[in-house]
């Protein structure tokens, strides 16, 4: 098995997707969406036996112009990583398939800024979350 395959396997098993709705006084509709993609084992990268895994993962992420970091929070990085995972076919092998599906739904259905339409969106979001479970 080559290093690239090992890195892809490590990425598929380690990546975690997070989406939540939070009340916000600064958002137009009163709520905002928190979303990020996290590499759960990133904190272990300083341990001697995991350095090689992270160096291979770094090479994979560089192919899509992303630095290796613990958490991807900005919209551009999240979309870029999501597209890479989907287009490469890795989505079938993720350990967090449910989180990926919810993140994909939110990216495909951005929340509206009007409160009344946000309520409808939130109901659809809840249904999407339940159907993924």
Backbone bond lengths (Angstrom), bond angles and torsions (degrees), N, CA, C in turn:
res aa  C-N    CA-C-N  psi(-1)  N-CA   C-N-CA  omega(-1)  CA-C   N-CA-C  phi
1 X - - - 1.448 - - 1.528 107.99 -
2 X 1.320 116.78 134.50 1.458 119.86 -178.71 1.531 111.32 -85.57
3 X 1.323 115.80 167.53 1.462 121.09 -177.34 1.524 112.74 -62.88
4 X 1.334 117.34 -34.41 1.455 120.82 -179.89 1.529 110.19 -62.90
5 X 1.309 117.77 -43.53 1.467 121.53 178.85 1.520 110.96 -63.83
6 X 1.311 116.20 -39.18 1.464 120.15 178.25 1.528 109.84 -64.79
7 X 1.330 116.44 -43.33 1.467 120.28 178.72 1.509 112.79 -62.70
8 X 1.324 116.94 -41.08 1.471 121.10 178.39 1.527 110.08 -65.07
9 X 1.324 116.40 -42.10 1.467 120.06 177.19 1.517 111.73 -62.30
10 X 1.319 115.63 -41.20 1.461 120.12 178.46 1.528 110.34 -64.33
11 X 1.317 117.26 -43.80 1.463 121.10 178.33 1.529 110.81 -60.38
12 X 1.318 116.95 -46.15 1.468 120.98 -178.57 1.524 112.24 -61.94
13 X 1.316 117.06 -35.52 1.461 119.29 -177.93 1.524 112.69 -85.56
14 X 1.321 118.12 -21.36 1.456 121.18 -172.15 1.522 114.60 -100.79
15 X 1.320 118.47 -22.80 1.462 121.17 -173.39 1.534 110.77 -75.16
16 X 1.338 115.47 140.37 1.464 122.69 179.96 1.520 108.03 -131.50
17 X 1.324 116.48 134.84 1.461 122.97 -178.41 1.526 108.77 -108.35
18 X 1.321 116.17 137.05 1.460 120.42 -177.99 1.531 110.11 -132.73
19 X 1.319 115.65 129.03 1.463 121.78 174.76 1.528 107.22 -137.80
20 X 1.330 116.10 131.06 1.461 119.91 175.70 1.525 109.11 -147.54
21 X 1.313 115.34 158.57 1.460 122.65 177.27 1.519 106.65 -108.24
22 X 1.333 114.75 132.82 1.461 119.93 -176.23 1.524 110.31 -133.58
23 X 1.319 115.84 139.62 1.467 120.44 176.52 1.527 108.57 -65.41
24 X 1.345 116.29 138.52 1.458 120.66 -177.21 1.528 110.05 -147.11
25 X 1.321 115.43 126.09 1.462 120.31 178.90 1.522 111.71 -72.49
26 X 1.313 117.79 -21.30 1.470 120.71 -176.95 1.525 113.30 -92.17
27 X 1.323 118.48 -14.87 1.467 121.47 -179.88 1.529 109.72 -78.75
28 X 1.314 116.22 145.08 1.470 121.70 -177.07 1.527 112.58 -57.59
29 X 1.335 117.28 -40.59 1.466 120.02 -177.29 1.528 112.48 -94.81
30 X 1.341 117.89 -1.66 1.457 121.24 179.07 1.518 113.88 95.85
31 X 1.334 117.51 -5.15 1.467 121.86 179.85 1.523 109.00 -137.59
32 X 1.314 115.30 153.56 1.455 119.62 174.79 1.520 109.57 -133.77
33 X 1.300 115.13 159.89 1.456 121.95 -179.68 1.524 108.40 -100.88
34 X 1.310 115.98 124.12 1.464 121.30 171.94 1.516 106.86 -96.99
35 X 1.321 115.90 126.56 1.461 118.34 176.97 1.516 108.38 -144.85
36 X 1.318 114.31 140.85 1.454 119.71 175.09 1.522 109.36 -158.88
37 X 1.305 113.84 161.84 1.461 121.95 174.85 1.515 106.00 -118.88
38 X 1.317 116.18 130.96 1.458 121.27 -173.59 1.519 110.86 -124.97
39 X 1.313 115.68 141.83 1.461 121.34 170.36 1.523 105.97 -98.34
40 X 1.317 116.31 108.32 1.462 121.45 -171.39 1.524 113.65 -62.96
41 X 1.308 118.56 -35.13 1.461 120.97 -175.62 1.520 113.63 -90.36
42 X 1.318 117.50 5.64 1.462 120.63 -176.29 1.523 112.12 -54.49
43 X 1.311 116.86 -36.10 1.461 120.39 -177.96 1.526 111.75 -63.38
44 X 1.322 116.69 -24.13 1.462 120.78 -178.67 1.527 113.05 -84.97
45 X 1.316 117.49 1.06 1.447 119.16 -173.45 1.521 113.82 -63.57
46 X 1.306 117.79 -19.96 1.456 120.25 179.16 1.529 112.58 -80.53
47 X 1.321 117.11 -12.57 1.451 119.60 178.62 1.523 109.47 -74.26
48 X 1.306 115.75 139.16 1.458 121.94 -172.94 1.524 113.23 -54.94
49 X 1.339 118.17 -41.58 1.466 120.37 -175.14 1.522 114.36 -77.59
50 X 1.327 118.80 -6.11 1.461 119.61 179.73 1.527 112.86 -111.58
51 X 1.312 118.61 -4.35 1.465 120.49 -176.95 1.515 112.06 -58.44
52 X 1.321 118.21 -39.52 1.460 120.09 -177.34 1.524 111.32 -67.92
53 X 1.329 118.38 -35.14 1.463 120.98 177.98 1.521 110.60 -61.84
54 X 1.321 116.45 -43.64 1.447 119.90 -177.78 1.521 112.23 -73.05
55 X 1.327 117.62 -28.84 1.468 118.35 177.05 1.523 109.86 -69.02
56 X 1.318 117.97 -38.29 1.467 121.27 176.91 1.526 110.04 -67.75
57 X 1.318 117.47 -41.31 1.455 121.64 178.15 1.526 110.87 -63.23
58 X 1.306 116.28 -37.83 1.461 121.33 177.95 1.526 110.95 -61.46
59 X 1.312 117.11 -40.61 1.475 121.69 178.46 1.525 110.30 -63.24
60 X 1.318 117.25 -41.85 1.468 121.86 179.77 1.531 109.87 -63.33
61 X 1.320 117.31 -46.81 1.462 121.08 -178.51 1.523 112.01 -67.63
62 X 1.318 117.37 -31.90 1.465 120.51 177.13 1.523 111.33 -63.03
63 X 1.326 117.34 -28.88 1.466 121.32 178.70 1.531 111.71 -61.82
64 X 1.333 116.72 -26.19 1.464 120.78 177.61 1.527 111.13 -110.65
65 X 1.331 115.45 20.45 1.459 122.26 174.83 1.529 112.93 60.68
66 X 1.332 115.80 42.30 1.462 121.08 175.22 1.523 109.51 -122.37
67 X 1.309 117.90 135.22 1.460 120.07 175.54 1.528 109.70 -77.33
68 X 1.303 116.74 155.04 1.463 120.54 174.54 1.517 108.02 -75.48
69 X 1.305 116.66 119.58 1.459 121.77 177.32 1.512 109.21 -147.73
70 X 1.321 115.93 165.32 1.458 120.57 -176.25 1.520 112.46 -70.29
71 X 1.334 116.89 -37.55 1.453 120.24 -173.72 1.523 109.89 -140.01
72 X 1.340 116.28 136.05 1.456 122.93 175.02 1.519 107.26 -110.04
73 X 1.330 116.50 113.05 1.461 120.56 -174.36 1.522 113.44 -114.80
74 X 1.328 117.45 -28.06 1.464 118.12 -177.12 1.526 109.88 -75.33
75 X 1.312 115.29 147.28 1.459 121.81 -174.76 1.514 114.27 -55.29
76 X 1.321 117.25 -40.83 1.465 121.53 -178.99 1.529 111.04 -62.32
77 X 1.323 117.62 -46.96 1.468 121.57 -179.20 1.528 111.23 -66.74
78 X 1.325 116.33 -41.12 1.461 120.32 179.28 1.530 110.02 -62.00
79 X 1.324 117.03 -47.90 1.472 120.22 179.50 1.526 111.61 -63.47
80 X 1.307 116.24 -40.31 1.465 120.78 -178.86 1.533 110.75 -63.58
81 X 1.323 116.82 -46.20 1.464 120.96 -179.90 1.527 111.02 -68.30
82 X 1.324 117.07 -39.80 1.461 120.50 177.64 1.524 111.03 -62.78
83 X 1.321 117.42 -43.13 1.463 121.49 178.80 1.511 110.51 -63.79
84 X 1.327 117.08 -43.85 1.464 121.46 178.62 1.530 110.95 -59.03
85 X 1.312 116.70 -47.00 1.465 120.87 -179.04 1.527 110.49 -63.62
86 X 1.309 117.16 -43.35 1.460 120.98 -178.56 1.531 111.55 -69.44
87 X 1.327 117.03 -48.91 1.465 120.82 -176.17 1.525 112.91 -67.45
88 X 1.316 116.76 -28.88 1.469 119.86 -179.28 1.525 112.48 -83.70
89 X 1.321 117.37 -8.59 1.460 120.85 -179.52 1.518 113.70 84.96
90 X 1.308 117.27 6.63 1.464 120.32 -179.39 1.520 112.70 -70.58
91 X 1.325 118.19 -20.17 1.469 120.52 -175.43 1.523 112.29 -58.79
92 X 1.317 117.85 -27.47 1.466 121.14 178.56 1.524 112.33 -71.36
93 X 1.320 117.25 -17.75 1.463 121.34 -173.41 1.524 113.65 -112.43
94 X 1.316 117.68 7.12 1.456 121.46 -178.56 1.518 111.54 -70.66
95 X 1.314 116.54 143.77 1.468 119.48 173.72 1.529 110.65 -76.80
96 X 1.333 117.69 -22.59 1.468 122.60 179.02 1.534 109.71 -111.47
97 X 1.323 116.51 61.17 1.469 120.93 -179.49 1.516 111.85 -63.68
98 X 1.337 116.82 -35.80 1.459 120.39 -179.63 1.527 110.89 -64.84
99 X 1.330 116.15 -46.63 1.456 120.35 178.39 1.518 111.83 -61.53
100 X 1.327 116.74 -39.22 1.461 121.23 177.75 1.531 110.13 -62.44
101 X 1.332 117.01 -44.32 1.466 121.15 -178.91 1.532 111.24 -63.35
102 X 1.313 117.58 -40.34 1.461 120.65 179.30 1.531 110.32 -68.36
103 X 1.334 116.29 -43.12 1.468 119.55 177.85 1.528 110.22 -61.97
104 X 1.316 116.89 -41.47 1.466 121.37 178.97 1.534 109.46 -61.73
105 X 1.345 116.91 -42.37 1.462 120.79 -179.92 1.527 110.25 -61.92
106 X 1.334 117.31 -44.73 1.466 120.87 -178.81 1.528 110.58 -65.13
107 X 1.322 117.81 -39.06 1.465 120.04 178.41 1.528 111.10 -67.54
108 X 1.326 116.44 -36.57 1.462 120.66 179.28 1.532 112.79 -77.54
109 X 1.329 116.77 -21.53 1.470 122.80 -177.90 1.528 109.27 -129.90
110 X 1.318 118.22 73.85 1.472 119.73 -178.18 1.521 111.54 -61.14
111 X 1.320 117.07 144.34 1.460 120.14 -178.59 1.528 111.96 -69.17
112 X 1.320 116.89 142.43 1.468 120.72 178.10 1.529 110.63 -77.61
113 X 1.310 116.51 164.36 1.458 120.45 179.92 1.533 112.58 -96.02
114 X 1.307 117.83 -10.52 1.460 122.65 177.93 1.538 108.73 -86.54
115 X 1.339 117.89 134.26 1.461 121.05 -175.06 1.523 112.80 -60.83
116 X 1.327 118.08 -45.74 1.463 120.83 -177.39 1.529 111.52 -61.45
117 X 1.316 116.87 -44.61 1.473 119.19 178.78 1.529 110.84 -73.79
118 X 1.338 116.72 -26.23 1.464 119.22 175.57 1.523 110.82 -65.63
119 X 1.325 116.91 -37.19 1.473 120.48 178.54 1.530 109.54 -60.82
120 X 1.321 116.82 -43.86 1.471 121.08 177.07 1.525 109.78 -62.78
121 X 1.331 116.51 -44.24 1.466 120.98 178.48 1.525 110.20 -60.09
122 X 1.330 117.76 -43.40 1.465 122.19 -178.98 1.525 111.45 -61.77
123 X 1.327 116.88 -38.33 1.470 120.36 176.39 1.529 110.43 -64.08
124 X 1.326 116.53 -41.50 1.470 120.46 177.83 1.524 110.53 -66.93
125 X 1.328 117.21 -38.14 1.459 122.16 176.71 1.526 110.33 -60.99
126 X 1.340 116.58 -46.20 1.465 120.37 177.96 1.519 111.45 -59.92
127 X 1.331 117.32 -42.51 1.478 121.13 178.32 1.527 110.32 -63.59
128 X 1.327 116.81 -40.29 1.465 120.33 179.33 1.529 110.24 -64.64
129 X 1.321 117.30 -39.31 1.459 120.70 179.18 1.519 111.33 -66.23
130 X 1.333 117.49 -40.84 1.458 121.49 -179.72 1.529 110.24 -68.41
131 X 1.329 117.33 -39.53 1.460 119.48 -178.00 1.524 112.67 -70.07
132 X 1.318 117.14 -21.68 1.466 120.78 178.85 1.514 110.50 -79.19
133 X 1.343 116.69 -33.57 1.470 120.46 -178.24 1.468 111.59 -62.97
